[in-house]
Amino acid sequence: MNKRLRLKTDLVILPLIVLTSSLAFLDKNGMAYAAVYGMRKDTHLVGQQYSWLGSIFYFGYLFAEFPVLWLLTKVPIGKYIAVCLFSWGGVLCCMAACHNFAGLATVRFILGVLEAGILPCLMIVNSIWYTREEQPLRTALWYNTFAGIFGGILSYAIGKMSAPLATWKYIFLIYGAVTMGFGILLFFALPDSPSKAWFFNAEEKKAAVIRAAKNQTGVKTQQKWKLSQVLEAVADPKYYCVAIFVIAQSITNAGITSFNPLIIAGYGFSAPKTTLMATPQAAVALVAQVICTAITFYIPNIRCLLWTLSCLPALSGAVMIHTLDIEAHRSASLAGVYLMGFYNVPWVLMLSLQSSNTAGMTKKSFVSVSIALFYAVGNIIGPQFFRTDQAPHYPLGIGTMLCCFAIMAATGIVYWVLIVAENKRRDAAYGKPGENAVVTGLEIDEQDRTDRQNKEFRYVC
């Protein structure tokens, strides 16, 4: 029964959330490819205005997170994701109509508002449909870099079109139209919880709830909002460890998503070839995160170790770009760009840890929204290190990313220490946890108790 439930979930839920996340990244990263095809010139961007377009998106993201925190405990999560997806597809099409910084900035802000709930929602979806052991690999698949791989290929293909409008406008029109269409499909196809799954029969629905109950993190998504769970979250030192990691990782993310094609263009490639040359970095990220998360399925409590180790290739890549002379060592420097693709691996592992280690609906919502908030802060800060007068090599921006990779590695170690210490404290205070995790999980779900309130709960690392 367990294998059948997992297979059905993988065949329906996983493709839906993978495509949701991929379209979000594709739409968001489309601006970097549009810049390669002349958007900056056609819209008369000067100075740091392009960098500010990267930051303004996340001001909208920040603005919407507090309403999202409340909404996640009140609305059907599947329908909420679908409405957001359809809406931002329509708004993305409006990017093609912009002809100056003011127009672009307005649309980017609205896009940020609409995307604000997606990351918290997908983290919650991950926690209610999959067991703790299954979550890392599924996180790697839905928080993927398909957009980076196919974004370059699609932009290359769009660049070959013979059409009356500027090439960069078609990037937004095509991406936006596809996103709107998928949003309509998602509205009807994505259930709000396992108990409402259209692809399960009555027996399977009950079994799916029991299967997820083993996590002891809750299955219901609509619960009473509890301030006590928020206060519990902010009193936890792990919360601040994750906050530092997320801000550091998001600064590197801002550099890669907004400036990677422009950095590669600085190696002397044409615009169409630049879009293709940007794809290997995303492929490196995808392969690395799938391999690392697959390892966690067979070796328990190895996520923090992989979190720390996977920062090292990205750190090495930043060092190579920062120190090598591009004229003399172009290939080696370009290899450094691709090694930075490892930046996504620790992020995926951290997300899976939050899904596995947080219980209580308000607490899960608050922690998920907090991660999105810190993610927004890092992405607001990040583009400002990439100075227009330093293009196309951006030494300040690359140097900042180098420092952030080191911080990311250090926080992985700190998180592991905190988890091990807390589990030892719990064993000493309450004894070893009992064997019947399902019964405990069902009780936790019914009472909406948190991980800290559950004496049987042990954190994974």
C-alpha positions in Angstrom: 0.0 0.0 0.0 2.8 2.4 0.9 4.5 2.0 -2.4 1.3 2.4 -4.3 0.5 5.6 -2.5 4.0 7.0 -3.1 3.8 6.1 -6.8 0.4 7.8 -7.2 1.7 10.8 -5.4 4.8 10.9 -7.5 2.8 10.6 -10.7 0.3 13.4 -9.9 1.6 15.7 -7.2 5.3 15.8 -8.0 4.9 16.8 -11.7 2.5 19.5 -10.7 4.7 21.1 -8.1 7.8 20.6 -10.3 6.2 22.5 -13.1 4.9 25.2 -10.8 8.4 25.8 -9.4 10.0 25.6 -12.8 7.6 28.1 -14.3 8.2 30.5 -11.4 11.9 30.4 -11.9 11.6 30.5 -15.7 9.4 33.6 -15.5 11.6 35.3 -12.9 14.9 34.5 -14.7 13.5 35.5 -18.1 14.7 39.1 -17.5 18.3 38.0 -17.5 17.9 36.5 -21.0 15.9 39.5 -22.1 18.8 41.7 -21.1 21.1 39.7 -23.4 18.7 40.4 -26.3 18.6 44.1 -25.8 16.0 44.9 -23.2 18.3 47.3 -21.3 18.9 49.4 -24.5 15.3 49.4 -25.7 13.9 50.4 -22.3 16.7 53.0 -21.8 18.0 51.6 -18.6 21.0 53.5 -17.2 23.3 53.2 -14.2 22.1 50.7 -11.5 18.5 50.6 -12.9 18.9 47.0 -14.2 20.2 45.9 -10.8 17.3 47.6 -9.1 14.8 45.7 -11.3 16.3 42.6 -9.6 15.8 44.0 -6.2 12.3 45.6 -6.8 10.8 42.1 -7.4 11.7 41.2 -3.9 10.3 44.3 -2.4 7.0 43.1 -3.7 7.8 39.7 -2.3 8.5 41.2 1.1 5.3 43.3 1.0 3.1 40.2 0.5 4.7 37.8 3.0 2.7 39.0 6.0 -0.7 38.5 4.4 0.5 35.2 3.1 1.4 34.1 6.6 -2.3 34.5 7.6 -3.7 33.2 4.4 -1.8 29.9 4.5 -3.8 28.7 7.5 -7.2 29.8 6.1 -7.4 29.1 2.3 -7.2 25.8 0.3 -3.5 25.6 -0.6 -3.9 24.0 -4.0 -6.4 26.7 -5.2 -4.2 29.5 -3.8 -1.1 28.3 -5.7 -3.2 28.0 -8.9 -4.6 31.5 -8.7 -1.2 33.0 -8.0 0.3 31.1 -11.0 -2.4 32.3 -13.4 -2.2 35.9 -12.2 1.5 36.2 -12.4 1.5 34.7 -15.9 -0.8 37.5 -17.0 1.3 40.1 -15.3 4.5 38.7 -16.9 3.0 39.3 -20.4 2.8 43.0 -19.4 6.6 43.1 -19.3 6.6 43.1 -23.1 4.6 46.4 -23.1 7.1 48.3 -20.9 9.3 50.9 -22.5 11.0 52.5 -19.5 12.3 51.8 -16.0 9.1 52.9 -14.3 7.0 50.4 -16.2 9.4 47.6 -15.7 9.7 48.3 -12.0 6.0 48.4 -11.5 5.5 45.0 -13.2 8.4 43.4 -11.3 7.0 44.6 -8.0 3.6 43.0 -8.8 5.3 39.8 -9.9 7.0 39.7 -6.5 3.7 40.1 -4.7 2.2 37.2 -6.7 5.1 34.8 -6.2 5.5 35.5 -2.5 3.3 32.5 -1.4 4.8 29.9 -3.7 7.9 28.8 -1.8 6.0 28.6 1.6 3.2 26.7 -0.1 5.5 24.2 -1.8 7.3 23.5 1.5 4.0 22.8 3.2 2.9 20.6 0.2 6.1 18.7 0.6 5.6 18.0 4.3 1.9 16.8 4.0 2.4 14.5 1.0 5.8 12.8 1.7 7.5 11.1 4.6 10.6 12.6 6.1 12.8 10.1 4.3 11.2 11.0 0.9 11.3 14.7 1.3 14.9 15.6 0.4 14.8 14.0 -3.1 11.4 15.5 -3.9 12.6 18.9 -2.7 15.5 18.6 -5.1 13.1 17.9 -7.9 10.6 20.6 -7.3 13.1 23.2 -6.2 15.0 22.5 -9.5 17.1 24.2 -12.0 15.1 23.1 -15.1 14.4 26.8 -15.7 18.1 27.4 -15.9 18.6 24.5 -18.3 15.6 25.1 -20.5 15.6 28.9 -20.1 18.8 29.2 -22.1 17.7 26.7 -24.7 14.3 28.3 -25.1 15.8 31.8 -25.2 18.2 30.6 -27.9 15.2 29.3 -29.9 13.2 32.5 -29.4 16.2 34.4 -30.6 16.1 32.6 -33.9 12.5 33.6 -34.5 11.7 36.1 -37.4 9.0 38.3 -35.9 8.0 41.9 -35.9 8.6 42.5 -32.2 11.9 42.7 -30.4 13.2 39.2 -29.4 13.2 40.0 -25.6 9.4 40.8 -25.7 8.6 37.3 -27.0 10.4 35.8 -24.0 7.9 37.4 -21.7 4.8 36.9 -23.9 5.5 33.2 -24.4 6.5 32.4 -20.8 3.5 34.3 -19.5 1.0 32.6 -21.8 2.3 29.2 -20.9 2.1 30.0 -17.2 -1.5 31.2 -17.4 -2.5 28.0 -19.2 -0.8 25.8 -16.5 -2.4 27.8 -13.8 -5.9 26.9 -15.1 -4.9 23.2 -15.2 -3.4 23.4 -11.6 -6.7 24.8 -10.2 -8.5 21.5 -11.0 -5.6 19.1 -10.7 -3.8 19.9 -7.4 -5.7 18.6 -4.3 -5.5 20.7 -1.1 -4.5 17.7 1.1 -4.2 13.8 0.8 -7.7 13.4 2.3 -9.1 15.4 -0.7 -7.0 13.7 -3.4 -9.1 12.9 -6.5 -6.7 10.1 -7.5 -7.1 8.2 -4.2 -10.1 6.0 -3.4 -11.6 6.2 0.1 -9.3 3.5 1.6 -6.2 5.1 0.0 -7.1 8.6 1.4 -7.2 7.2 4.9 -3.9 5.4 4.3 -2.2 8.5 2.9 -3.1 10.5 6.0 -1.7 7.8 8.2 1.4 7.5 6.0 2.1 11.3 6.4 1.3 11.2 10.1 4.5 9.3 10.8 6.3 12.6 10.2 4.6 14.0 13.4 4.5 17.4 11.6 0.8 17.6 10.8 -1.3 16.8 7.7 -4.1 19.3 8.0 -3.5 22.7 6.3 -6.4 24.7 7.6 -6.0 25.3 11.4 -6.6 28.1 13.9 -3.8 30.7 13.8 -1.8 30.5 17.1 0.6 33.2 18.3 2.2 30.8 20.7 3.6 28.8 17.8 5.1 31.9 16.3 6.8 32.8 19.6 8.1 29.3 19.9 9.7 29.6 16.5 11.5 32.8 17.2 12.8 31.5 20.5 14.6 28.6 18.7 18.3 29.3 17.8 17.9 27.1 14.7 15.6 29.8 13.3 18.4 32.4 13.3 21.0 29.9 12.0 18.6 29.3 9.0 18.0 33.0 8.7 21.7 33.8 8.2 22.1 30.9 5.7 19.1 32.0 3.7 20.3 35.6 3.4 23.8 34.5 2.3 22.4 31.9 -0.2 19.9 34.4 -1.6 22.7 37.0 -2.3 24.4 34.3 -4.4 21.1 33.5 -6.0 20.6 37.1 -7.0 24.0 37.1 -8.7 23.3 33.9 -10.6 19.7 34.5 -11.6 20.1 38.2 -12.7 23.7 38.4 -13.8 24.9 34.9 -14.9 24.1 35.4 -18.6 25.7 38.9 -18.5 28.9 37.5 -16.8 29.1 34.8 -19.5 28.5 37.4 -22.3 31.7 39.0 -20.9 33.7 36.1 -22.1 33.1 37.3 -25.7 30.2 35.1 -26.8 27.4 36.3 -29.1 23.9 36.8 -27.6 22.5 33.5 -28.9 25.6 31.5 -27.8 25.6 33.2 -24.4 22.1 31.9 -23.7 23.2 28.4 -24.5 26.5 28.7 -22.5 24.5 29.6 -19.4 22.7 26.2 -19.4 25.6 23.9 -18.1 25.6 25.7 -14.7 22.0 24.8 -14.1 22.6 21.2 -15.2 25.5 21.0 -12.7 23.1 22.2 -10.0 20.3 19.7 -10.9 22.6 16.7 -11.1 24.4 17.6 -7.9 21.2 18.2 -5.9 19.6 15.0 -7.1 22.6 12.9 -6.2 23.1 14.4 -2.8 19.4 14.1 -1.8 19.2 10.5 -3.1 22.1 9.7 -0.8 20.0 10.9 2.2 17.4 8.3 1.4 19.9 5.6 2.2 22.1 7.2 4.8 20.1 8.9 7.6 21.2 12.2 9.3 23.6 13.2 6.6 21.9 16.3 5.3 23.9 18.8 7.3 27.2 17.2 6.2 26.2 17.3 2.6 24.9 20.9 3.1 28.4 22.0 4.2 30.4 19.9 1.7 28.3 21.0 -1.3 29.2 24.7 -0.5 32.9 23.9 -1.2 32.7 23.4 -5.0 30.7 26.6 -5.3 33.3 28.4 -3.2 36.1 27.1 -5.4 34.2 28.3 -8.5 33.9 31.8 -7.1 37.6 31.8 -6.2 38.5 30.8 -9.8 36.4 33.6 -11.4 37.6 36.2 -8.9 41.3 35.4 -9.3 41.9 34.1 -12.8 42.7 36.4 -15.7 39.8 35.9 -18.2 41.9 36.7 -21.2 44.6 34.2 -20.3 42.4 31.5 -18.7 39.0 31.8 -20.2 38.1 28.1 -20.1 39.2 27.7 -16.5 37.3 30.8 -15.5 34.2 29.6 -17.3 34.5 26.3 -15.4 34.4 28.3 -12.2 31.0 29.8 -13.4 29.7 26.2 -13.8 31.0 25.1 -10.4 29.0 27.8 -8.8 25.9 25.7 -9.8 26.5 23.9 -6.5 25.0 26.9 -4.8 21.5 25.3 -5.0 22.4 22.0 -3.3 22.7 23.3 0.3 19.5 25.4 -0.3 17.5 22.2 -1.2 18.9 20.3 1.8 17.9 23.2 4.1 14.4 23.3 2.7 14.0 19.6 3.3 15.2 19.9 6.9 12.6 22.6 7.5 9.9 20.4 6.1 11.1 17.5 8.3 11.8 19.4 11.5 8.8 21.8 11.9 5.4 20.8 13.3 2.3 22.8 14.1 0.4 24.5 11.2 1.0 28.1 12.3 4.6 27.3 13.1 5.1 25.7 9.7 3.5 28.6 8.0 5.6 31.1 10.0 8.9 29.3 9.4 8.1 28.9 5.7 7.1 32.5 5.3 10.2 33.6 7.3 12.4 31.7 4.9 10.7 33.5 2.0 11.2 36.9 3.8 14.9 36.3 4.4 15.1 35.0 0.8 13.7 38.3 -0.3 16.1 40.3 1.8 19.1 38.5 0.3 17.8 39.0 -3.2 17.2 42.7 -2.6 20.8 43.1 -1.3 22.5 40.9 -3.8 22.1 42.8 -7.1 23.5 45.9 -5.6 27.0 44.3 -5.4 27.0 44.0 -9.2 28.0 47.5 -10.2 27.3 48.6 -13.8 30.7 50.3 -13.9 32.3 46.9 -13.2 30.5 45.0 -16.0 31.0 42.4 -17.4 33.3 40.8 -14.8 31.8 42.3 -11.6 34.7 41.7 -9.2 32.7 43.1 -6.2 29.7 40.9 -6.9 31.8 37.7 -7.3 33.8 38.6 -4.2 30.6 38.9 -2.2 29.4 35.6 -3.5 32.7 34.0 -2.4 32.1 35.3 1.2 28.5 34.1 1.2 29.5 30.5 0.1 31.8 30.4 3.2 29.0 31.6 5.5 26.7 29.0 4.0 29.1 26.2 4.8 29.6 27.5 8.4 25.8 27.6 9.1 25.5 23.9 8.0 27.9 23.0 10.8 26.1 25.2 13.4 22.7 23.7 12.5 24.1 20.2 12.9 25.5 21.1 16.4 22.1 22.6 17.5 20.2 19.5 16.3 22.5 17.0 17.9 22.5 18.9 21.2 18.7 19.2 21.2 18.2 15.5 20.5 20.5 14.5 23.3 18.7 16.8 25.7 15.4 15.3 24.7 16.7 11.7 25.2 18.0 12.6 28.6 14.8 14.4 29.7 12.2 12.1 28.1 14.0 8.9 27.2 14.1 7.3 23.8 11.0 8.0 21.6 8.4 5.3 21.4 7.8 3.0 18.4 4.3 4.0 17.4 5.0 7.2 15.4 1.7 6.9 13.5 -0.5 7.1 16.6 1.5 10.0 17.9 1.4 11.7 14.6 -2.4 11.5 14.3 -2.7 12.9 17.8 -0.3 15.7 17.0 -2.3 16.5 13.9 -5.6 16.6 15.7 -4.3 18.8 18.5 -2.1 20.9 16.2 0.9 20.5 18.5 4.4 21.7 17.6 7.7 19.7 17.4 8.8 21.3 20.7 5.5 20.3 22.4 5.8 16.7 21.2 8.2 14.8 23.6 8.4 11.9 21.1 9.8 14.2 18.3 13.4 13.9 17.3 15.0 16.2 14.8 16.8 15.0 11.6 20.1 16.4 10.6 
